[in-house]
Amino acid sequence: MPQAGSLCVWRIQNCLTFPAFRSGGAGAKVASDCAGAGVGGGGGAVSTVTRAQPWQLCRAGSAGAEALASGGAANTERPERPGPLQDETLGVASVPSQWRGVQGIRGETKSCQTASTATAEAPAQTRKHVDAEVQTEAPEPVSLQPVPQCDGPRLVAFLRRVEAMVTRELNKNWQSHAFDGFEVNWSEQQQTVTCLHTLGYPPAQGQGLHVTGVSWNTTGSVVACAYGRLDDGDWSTLKSFVCAWNLDRRGLNPQQPSAVVEVPSAVMCLAFHPTQPSHVAGGLYNGEVLVWDVSHPEDPLLWRTGLTDDAHTDPVYQVVWLPGPQHGHRFQVLSVAADGKVLLWLAVGAGRLQLSAGFALAVQQLPRSTKLKKPPRGETEVGATAVAFSSFDPSLFVLGTEGGFPLKCSLAAEEPALTRMPSSVPLRAPAQFTFSPHGGPVYSVSCSPFHRNLFLSAGTDGHVHLYSMLQAQPLTSLQLSHKYLFAVRWSPVRPLVFAAASGEGDVQLFDLQKSSQKPTVSIKQTQDESPVYCLEFNRQQTQLLAAGDAKGVVKVWQLSSEFTEQGPRETEDLDQLAAEVAT
Amino acid sequence: MVVNAEGIPIRTTLDNSTTVQYAGLLHQLTMKAKSTVRDIDPQNDLTFLRIRSKKHEIMVAPDKEYLLIAIQNPCE
């Protein structure tokens, strides 16, 4: 029965007429009724509409709803199977251990053997030979290229062009005063003379030995000195020394020489070899001449003359090295002694010095160029005390004698000497010219390295004489000291300078250009006026001068620059001096 | 002495070795002096070269083909 109050119209009419719009109230009512009925019917299988309802439409609607509802429920009812993240157990992979298992040695032995070498013997012999000589050719002298003839006219034209200009300049120079007094100093000037080294050997000084000779070696770096006594009038068995100092070595100890040679007798003079830096010759008081090698301190003696008939019988005052007779590399030693003999020694094997030539001075054979005092009866020998060789003529030498007169001598003299002394080599008389004497024995002579005719001699009268070879009278005579003069040497660089060692303990340097009367520099070597016995210039390092004195001290002086550099016109001045020969 | 353009002496009054030494050295020095003068002023050229030393004076007269060298001891 339809409820009261609803607008729903119960129609039993045509269910197919399906009004699209119904009144909402009535439709809702119907729908809710149907839904209630449908829901009540759900929860099971597709249910058929079991209710016979008046409206089929409602039943269709509810049937759809029921189907829908049951479809969802039906989906949830499927069968079970495993998902992707599940644990599984797989099989184990393993390697069996081989430790301590027998590895098994795998090796092979092989051997090898070189094939045997085949040898065969066969003789060989040169059948023919040829001689050939080999000779180095002397270098061709530098020669001027020959001029082709076609150059003649062009050369003449050139000379004509320039001749006027050149002669004009030449004439201008003669009269020019532009450069008067203009001098350029290229190196540092040293103003004063200073003492660089004071060398001594204490054991020798303790024995009171004097320095009797100094010498520089060929390289200019080693100075050697000889110890002895100059005032002994007797034979002496005094042991003495030859000491050498190497000045270029670092750590030079002035009291400790780099080489010391012990000598059984007093050494009177010393000379280094001109080319061998370590060979030094010395003359002894007993007349022997020895040559040492200072680079071998344990066995320095190289050669000796021995005390034979040939050797000197008096103290040897000077030794000099000379080029050997064959002009080779051999050198010979010339020794000069108070017995009047001048001997030339050549080194032969086995450490002996053999006499190769000799000269003897006898009074009767002296040239009578000057008047000499008559010698005491019975004495025929003239003792020689000093020797100097000319640098221009190698066979010319000057001897200083005990009689005070220098002698001009020559190595090439032929005349045999009148002497009673035995000798293996015939002795010759060397003297060619006698110069006017000093007042006492001549202790030192020195030939000028710049002029062939000039030489100096110094003696015990305290005078230095400048001689020219051409005349017997000295050119000038200078009094340097009131005591003896022991040594005089020309400077190797300045033609007008010489140095003299005096008995008053000073070394005097003379510059003939500045003043010919008094010394330019006077160096005081010893404090108590004990004499200076020897001095030598260093030819390599020209500013050094070595002087040895009676105290056993060798002082090396460094000279000021004025003594080491040549001035502009010194050679000409020297020539002028030499030309003052009295005619 | 007279030296040609290559530095070879042609005529001389000195000895051979001195001549050759002077010729070689002075030829080089003259070339250097000439190039110095030209570098300073390209319109200029070397006419005469004098070298004065302690002992003497050397005079060089240069030319295109030859060089005349004279050595003099000046009197002071």
Interface residues (C-beta under 8 A of the other chain):
Chain A: P141 V142 S143 L144 Q145 V147 D151 R154 L155 F158 L159 R161 V162 M165 V166 E169 L170 N173 W174 S176 F179 D180 E183 Q566 G567 P568 R569
Chain B: V2 N4 I8 P9 I10 R11 T12 N16 S17 T19 V20 T47 F48 R50 R52 K54 K55 E57 M59 A61 D63 E65 Y66 L68 A70 Q72 P74 C75 E76
